[in-house]
Amino acid sequence: MEYTTLGDTGMEVSRICLGCMSFGTSDWREWVLDEDEGLELVERAIELGINFFDTANMYSDGESERVLGKALEGRRDEMVVASKVYFQMDDDDPNSGGLGRKAIEQELDNSLERLGMDTLDLLQIHRWDHDTPIETTMRALDDAIRRGKTRYVGGSSMWAHQFAEAQYTADSLGLDRFATMQNHYNLLYREEEREMLPLCEKFGVGVIPWSPLARGYLARPHEEFDATTRGESDEHAKRHPYFEGGGQEVNERVQELAAEKDVKMAQIALAWQFHKDWVDAPIVGTTSIEHLEDAVEALDIKLSDSDVEYLEEPYQPVRISGHE
Ligand SMILES: NC(=O)c1ccc[n+]([C@@H]2O[C@H](COP(=O)([O-])OP(=O)(O)OC[C@H]3O[C@@H](n4cnc5c(N)ncnc54)[C@H](OP(=O)(O)O)[C@@H]3O)[C@@H](O)[C@H]2O)c1
């Protein structure tokens, strides 16, 4: 395993972060692993040297955090654990979502209880809260740090102007800034290269892209996308603009390069991420031990500058996806 320093945090993380949206309960989404299989997958990830895990309170309505906590029991200190807050957890309780102080404090406590941990390493805001002033959110997040409930705070998909506003708000109030950005970024969605990624570079913010395999679109030929349970039923995947612009041709070039190098498509798509200086660790989602091993092997794949250019060339700007 390779490790890198996550932004300016001083925290060393594996270059692959394991996404835990796929663990919890299949009652939530058909393609999610139930507890035993989830535990087995996290165990293999640890054997492979992965020390970085990303979950959220909303994944499997809290079950993902519970399974992750169980999997990490007895070795919590060696692991870097990230979770998220924002989406409403209880339909009957409007304060179980959003980014007001009450929601942040209560939902963070609930996350820690499910994880069986005293502190998170990284608490991320899952989305921007248009109803709460950013000053309120940044103060509540900074207080969570002071109370020892999280070591760092991070953002997720939002506009670059919002991220800049949050950072400057934190600075002007003497609060901790966002240390990380978890954004939507892959070979089929590169809008983040315009503003967000250069901004992160400027602020020393660690970048941990979500859906680095475009929810599977970069892991198999485009005409076979519906061949898996997740492909067939993942309504979010269908909403992303992966095959608008030049997406189909990018997918075909990933196929070509994978065949040429005798590796898998998913490995080419991940190798591309590993070659991007602004990416610290892509957050890989998988329900398969074999696919997890593929991801780790992808760290050894060398892409030339012309390989990278060839993969990127057909891309055309697409509509914003991942936030509003
Ligand atoms: N902040 C946010 O708003 C946000 C949004 C989405 C996701 N996330 C985070 O990002 C993580 C990853 O997201 P994601 O699951 O959408 O990402 P992804 O890694 O882009 O896609 C996962 C899909 O790719 C397939 N796959 C993975 N490796 C493969 C391989 N070697 N060969 C063939 N297929 C392969 C998986 O199938 P198998 O299961 O069969 O391997 C799965 O269907 C989540 O777990 C979550 O932590 C965050």
The ligand as an SDF file (V2000), in Angstrom:
LIG
                    3D

 48 52  0  0  0  0  0  0  0  0999 V2000
  -20.1320   12.6980   -0.7310 N   0  0  0  0  0  0  0  0  0  0  0  0
  -21.0260   12.2020   -1.5280 C   0  0  0  0  0  0  0  0  0  0  0  0
  -22.0120   12.8620   -1.8650 O   0  0  0  0  0  0  0  0  0  0  0  0
  -20.8560   10.8050   -2.0500 C   0  0  0  0  0  0  0  0  0  0  0  0
  -21.6400   10.3500   -3.1360 C   0  0  0  0  0  0  0  0  0  0  0  0
  -21.4260    9.0460   -3.5890 C   0  0  0  0  0  0  0  0  0  0  0  0
  -20.4680    8.2420   -2.9940 C   0  0  0  0  0  0  0  0  0  0  0  0
  -19.7340    8.7030   -1.9270 N   0  0  0  0  0  0  0  0  0  0  0  0
  -18.6510    7.8940   -1.3060 C   0  0  0  0  0  0  0  0  0  0  0  0
  -17.8610    7.3540   -2.3260 O   0  0  0  0  0  0  0  0  0  0  0  0
  -17.8110    5.9330   -2.1980 C   0  0  0  0  0  0  0  0  0  0  0  0
  -17.7060    5.2930   -3.5570 C   0  0  0  0  0  0  0  0  0  0  0  0
  -18.8400    5.6300   -4.3230 O   0  0  0  0  0  0  0  0  0  0  0  0
  -19.4080    4.6630   -5.4250 P   0  0  0  0  0  0  0  0  0  0  0  0
  -19.7160    3.3330   -4.8510 O   0  0  0  0  0  0  0  0  0  0  0  0
  -20.4760    5.3910   -6.1440 O   0  0  0  0  0  0  0  0  0  0  0  0
  -18.1160    4.5620   -6.3500 O   0  0  0  0  0  0  0  0  0  0  0  0
  -17.3700    3.9070   -7.5040 P   0  0  0  0  0  0  0  0  0  0  0  0
  -16.1430    3.3460   -6.9160 O   0  0  0  0  0  0  0  0  0  0  0  0
  -17.2870    4.9300   -8.5670 O   0  0  0  0  0  0  0  0  0  0  0  0
  -18.3050    2.7480   -8.1020 O   0  0  0  0  0  0  0  0  0  0  0  0
  -18.6140    1.5880   -7.4660 C   0  0  0  0  0  0  0  0  0  0  0  0
  -19.1240    0.6000   -8.5150 C   0  0  0  0  0  0  0  0  0  0  0  0
  -18.0190    0.1640   -9.3140 O   0  0  0  0  0  0  0  0  0  0  0  0
  -17.9610   -1.2500   -9.3050 C   0  0  0  0  0  0  0  0  0  0  0  0
  -16.5560   -1.6850   -9.2650 N   0  0  0  0  0  0  0  0  0  0  0  0
  -15.6140   -1.3280   -8.3780 C   0  0  0  0  0  0  0  0  0  0  0  0
  -14.4350   -1.9400   -8.6730 N   0  0  0  0  0  0  0  0  0  0  0  0
  -14.6690   -2.7000   -9.7540 C   0  0  0  0  0  0  0  0  0  0  0  0
  -13.8500   -3.5740  -10.5200 C   0  0  0  0  0  0  0  0  0  0  0  0
  -12.5680   -3.7720  -10.2310 N   0  0  0  0  0  0  0  0  0  0  0  0
  -14.4050   -4.2070  -11.5660 N   0  0  0  0  0  0  0  0  0  0  0  0
  -15.7210   -4.0230  -11.8810 C   0  0  0  0  0  0  0  0  0  0  0  0
  -16.5330   -3.2150  -11.1950 N   0  0  0  0  0  0  0  0  0  0  0  0
  -16.0180   -2.5520  -10.1390 C   0  0  0  0  0  0  0  0  0  0  0  0
  -18.6610   -1.6710   -8.0490 C   0  0  0  0  0  0  0  0  0  0  0  0
  -19.1880   -2.9760   -8.2230 O   0  0  0  0  0  0  0  0  0  0  0  0
  -18.8610   -4.1310   -7.1510 P   0  0  0  0  0  0  0  0  0  0  0  0
  -19.6260   -3.7910   -5.9510 O   0  0  0  0  0  0  0  0  0  0  0  0
  -19.3190   -5.3640   -7.8780 O   0  0  0  0  0  0  0  0  0  0  0  0
  -17.3840   -4.1060   -6.9500 O   0  0  0  0  0  0  0  0  0  0  0  0
  -19.7430   -0.6220   -7.8920 C   0  0  0  0  0  0  0  0  0  0  0  0
  -20.8960   -0.9650   -8.6360 O   0  0  0  0  0  0  0  0  0  0  0  0
  -19.0730    5.5760   -1.4030 C   0  0  0  0  0  0  0  0  0  0  0  0
  -18.9510    4.3320   -0.7430 O   0  0  0  0  0  0  0  0  0  0  0  0
  -19.1530    6.7290   -0.4560 C   0  0  0  0  0  0  0  0  0  0  0  0
  -18.2720    6.5320    0.6310 O   0  0  0  0  0  0  0  0  0  0  0  0
  -19.9290    9.9720   -1.4690 C   0  0  0  0  0  0  0  0  0  0  0  0
  1  2  1  0
  2  3  2  0
  2  4  1  0
  4  5  1  0
  4 48  2  0
  5  6  2  0
  6  7  1  0
  7  8  2  0
  8  9  1  0
  8 48  1  0
  9 10  1  0
  9 46  1  0
 10 11  1  0
 11 12  1  0
 11 44  1  0
 12 13  1  0
 13 14  1  0
 14 15  2  0
 14 16  1  0
 14 17  1  0
 17 18  1  0
 18 19  2  0
 18 20  1  0
 18 21  1  0
 21 22  1  0
 22 23  1  0
 23 24  1  0
 23 42  1  0
 24 25  1  0
 25 26  1  0
 25 36  1  0
 26 27  1  0
 26 35  1  0
 27 28  2  0
 28 29  1  0
 29 30  1  0
 29 35  2  0
 30 31  1  0
 30 32  2  0
 32 33  1  0
 33 34  2  0
 34 35  1  0
 36 37  1  0
 36 42  1  0
 37 38  1  0
 38 39  2  0
 38 40  1  0
 38 41  1  0
 42 43  1  0
 44 45  1  0
 44 46  1  0
 46 47  1  0
M  CHG  2   8   1  16  -1
M  END
$$$$
